[in-house]
């Protein structure tokens, strides 16, 4: 891939992951933990968790890209984005509660542990895997990690600010529509491959 394609892959990953996570449980976790431990510790813990989670996802995506046909990968990506789109559009209005133990040692370790467990196998990790399988694992890792860490930081600093402008439901609907658009794009790629 040339530099322009790498930049596009990073920007695509950052944009899609940002939309998928905006108003999601990870931001709520960072909001709660930020109030308890401070934004800096939460940001460090979130950066460590998301860096590791995305590394695992791109390694899996890179392995898939090396072993599976582009047509099959595009079809799988289309199916994943379609499922995420439908789920986002149907999305529940329930909010997940995050319970913290009183005896936790520090904000960095707590944030890392909570986010790692909460996001392992989550839709965004599956999206990172699918995007990395498209042929640009390093750029996908960089874009998705940047997006997740940025959103975690925003959540730790002022997570509720976005919700004063719009609802979680509206954010999920926007994400759902965009996921379905990407499903159509990848379905087209699968058919033309």
C-alpha positions as CSV (number, residue, x, y, z in Angstrom):
1,X,0.0,0.0,0.0
2,X,1.2,3.5,-0.7
3,X,1.1,6.3,1.8
4,X,-2.1,7.7,0.5
5,X,-3.9,4.4,1.0
6,X,-2.4,4.0,4.5
7,X,-3.7,7.4,5.5
8,X,-7.1,6.6,4.0
9,X,-7.2,3.3,6.0
10,X,-6.3,5.0,9.2
11,X,-8.9,7.8,8.7
12,X,-11.5,5.2,7.8
13,X,-10.8,3.2,10.9
14,X,-10.8,6.3,13.1
15,X,-14.1,7.5,11.7
16,X,-15.9,4.2,11.8
17,X,-14.7,3.4,15.3
18,X,-15.5,6.9,16.6
19,X,-19.1,6.5,15.3
20,X,-19.4,3.1,16.8
21,X,-18.2,4.1,20.2
22,X,-19.7,7.6,20.6
23,X,-22.0,7.4,23.6
24,X,-21.2,3.7,24.1
25,X,-20.4,2.0,27.4
26,X,-16.7,2.7,27.2
27,X,-17.3,6.4,27.4
28,X,-19.7,6.0,30.3
29,X,-17.0,3.9,32.0
30,X,-14.4,6.6,31.5
31,X,-16.9,9.3,32.7
32,X,-17.4,7.4,36.0
33,X,-13.8,6.5,36.4
34,X,-12.6,10.0,35.5
35,X,-14.8,11.4,38.3
36,X,-13.2,9.0,40.7
37,X,-9.5,8.9,39.6
38,X,-9.0,11.9,37.4
39,X,-8.8,12.2,33.6
40,X,-5.0,11.6,33.3
41,X,-5.1,8.2,35.0
42,X,-8.2,7.1,33.1
43,X,-6.6,8.2,29.8
44,X,-3.5,6.2,30.5
45,X,-5.4,3.1,31.4
46,X,-7.7,3.5,28.4
47,X,-4.8,4.0,26.1
48,X,-3.1,0.8,27.3
49,X,-6.4,-1.3,27.1
50,X,-7.3,-0.1,23.6
51,X,-3.8,-0.4,22.3
52,X,-3.7,-4.1,23.3
53,X,-7.2,-4.8,22.2
54,X,-6.6,-3.3,18.8
55,X,-3.3,-5.1,18.4
56,X,-5.1,-8.4,19.0
57,X,-7.7,-7.5,16.5
58,X,-5.3,-6.4,13.7
59,X,-3.2,-9.5,14.2
60,X,-6.3,-11.6,13.6
61,X,-7.3,-9.4,10.7
62,X,-3.8,-9.6,9.2
63,X,-3.8,-13.4,9.4
64,X,-7.2,-13.6,7.8
65,X,-6.1,-11.3,4.9
66,X,-3.1,-13.6,4.3
67,X,-5.1,-16.8,4.1
68,X,-8.6,-15.9,2.7
69,X,-9.6,-14.6,-0.7
70,X,-10.5,-10.8,-1.0
71,X,-14.0,-11.8,-2.2
72,X,-14.6,-13.8,1.0
73,X,-13.2,-11.1,3.2
74,X,-15.3,-8.4,1.6
75,X,-18.4,-10.6,2.0
76,X,-17.6,-11.2,5.7
77,X,-17.0,-7.5,6.2
78,X,-20.3,-6.7,4.5
79,X,-22.1,-9.1,6.8
80,X,-20.4,-7.7,9.9
81,X,-21.3,-4.1,9.0
82,X,-24.8,-5.1,8.2
83,X,-25.3,-6.8,11.5
84,X,-23.8,-3.9,13.4
85,X,-26.0,-1.5,11.4
86,X,-29.1,-3.4,12.2
87,X,-28.1,-3.8,15.9
88,X,-27.4,-0.1,16.1
89,X,-30.7,0.9,14.6
90,X,-32.6,-1.5,16.8
91,X,-30.4,-0.6,19.8
92,X,-31.8,-0.7,23.2
93,X,-32.3,2.3,25.4
94,X,-30.9,0.6,28.4
95,X,-27.7,1.9,29.9
96,X,-25.1,-0.5,31.3
97,X,-24.1,0.1,34.9
98,X,-20.5,0.0,35.9
99,X,-19.9,-1.2,39.5
100,X,-16.6,-0.4,41.1
101,X,-15.0,-2.1,44.1
102,X,-14.2,0.2,46.9
103,X,-10.8,-1.3,47.4
104,X,-9.3,-0.7,43.9
105,X,-5.7,0.2,43.8
106,X,-5.4,2.9,41.1
107,X,-7.1,4.5,38.2
108,X,-4.8,3.2,35.5
109,X,-5.1,-0.5,36.5
110,X,-8.9,-0.2,37.1
111,X,-9.5,1.6,33.8
112,X,-7.4,-0.9,31.9
113,X,-9.1,-3.9,33.5
114,X,-12.7,-2.6,33.2
115,X,-12.2,-1.5,29.5
116,X,-10.3,-4.6,28.5
117,X,-13.0,-6.9,29.8
118,X,-15.9,-4.7,28.6
119,X,-14.5,-4.3,25.1
120,X,-13.0,-7.8,24.5
121,X,-14.9,-9.2,21.6
122,X,-17.1,-6.1,21.3
123,X,-18.4,-4.8,18.0
124,X,-15.6,-2.3,17.6
125,X,-12.9,-5.0,18.1
126,X,-14.7,-7.1,15.4
127,X,-14.8,-4.0,13.2
128,X,-11.0,-3.5,13.7
129,X,-10.4,-7.1,12.7
130,X,-12.5,-6.7,9.6
131,X,-10.8,-3.4,8.6
132,X,-7.4,-4.9,9.2
133,X,-8.2,-7.8,7.0
134,X,-8.8,-5.3,4.2
135,X,-5.0,-5.0,3.9
136,X,-3.7,-2.3,6.2
137,X,-3.2,-3.6,9.7
138,X,-0.8,-0.9,11.0
139,X,-2.9,2.0,9.7
140,X,-6.1,0.3,11.0
141,X,-4.4,-0.1,14.5
142,X,-3.3,3.5,14.5
143,X,-6.6,5.0,13.4
144,X,-8.8,2.8,15.6
145,X,-6.5,3.3,18.7
146,X,-6.4,7.0,18.2
147,X,-10.2,7.1,17.9
148,X,-10.8,5.0,21.0
149,X,-8.3,6.8,23.2
150,X,-9.6,10.2,22.1
151,X,-13.1,9.2,22.9
152,X,-12.1,7.8,26.2
153,X,-10.3,11.1,27.0
154,X,-13.4,13.0,26.1
155,X,-15.5,10.7,28.2
156,X,-13.2,11.2,31.2
157,X,-13.2,15.0,30.7
158,X,-16.8,15.7,29.7
159,X,-18.7,12.6,28.7
160,X,-22.1,14.1,29.2
161,X,-21.5,17.2,27.0
162,X,-22.4,15.3,23.8
163,X,-25.6,14.0,25.3
164,X,-26.8,17.6,26.0
165,X,-26.7,18.2,22.2
166,X,-28.3,14.9,21.1
167,X,-29.5,11.6,22.5
168,X,-27.7,8.3,22.6
169,X,-30.5,7.0,20.4
170,X,-29.7,9.6,17.7
171,X,-26.0,8.8,17.8
172,X,-26.7,5.1,17.5
173,X,-29.1,5.7,14.6
174,X,-26.5,7.7,12.7
175,X,-23.9,5.0,13.4
176,X,-26.4,2.3,12.2
177,X,-27.0,4.1,8.9
178,X,-23.3,4.5,8.3
179,X,-22.6,0.9,9.1
180,X,-25.3,-0.2,6.6
181,X,-23.7,2.1,4.0
182,X,-20.3,0.3,4.6
183,X,-22.1,-3.0,4.4
184,X,-23.3,-2.1,0.9
185,X,-19.8,-0.9,-0.1
186,X,-18.2,-4.2,1.0
187,X,-21.0,-6.3,-0.6
188,X,-20.3,-4.4,-3.8
189,X,-16.6,-5.2,-3.4
190,X,-17.4,-8.9,-2.8
191,X,-19.5,-9.1,-5.9
192,X,-16.9,-7.3,-8.1
193,X,-13.9,-9.3,-6.8
